[in-house]
């Protein structure tokens, strides 16, 4: 099982989503920013690193929003989603093909990675 972290970055009533590049697994699906936890890293450190690499921002990481285990055909992931805020910087598209701030009501208009389904359901509740 692969340990993966993601950030639920809020700005008022909106939260940040990112669109995966066309040349990666699960191409052009929307997701929360994040990535794999490397050996020797804490989940929080991995999230800060991933957001710096993918969005050029520094995060302030809060508590866990939700934990999900999801089996894709090629991998099984344990996804930990943290509440987070941007401490420094403005998000830029470095890794992703698009980034957007959306409200929970906007969720049905986007096609997300399957692992995010329970998280999105919680956000719409």
Number of C-alpha atoms within 10 A of each C-alpha: 10 13 16 21 25 27 30 22 22 16 14 7 9 15 18 18 22 23 24 23 16 12 8 10 10 16 13 19 18 23 23 22 24 26 19 18 19 13 8 8 12 10 21 21 15 21 29 20 20 23 21 19 14 18 21 18 20 20 22 16 20 14 10 15 15 15 15 15 16 16 12 12 6 6 9 14 17 17 21 20 26 22 16 21 18 16 11 12 12 10 17 14 13 13 17 20 15 15 21 13 14 17 16 15 10 11 15 10 8 13 12 21 17 14 18 17 13 13 16 14 11 11 13 13 6
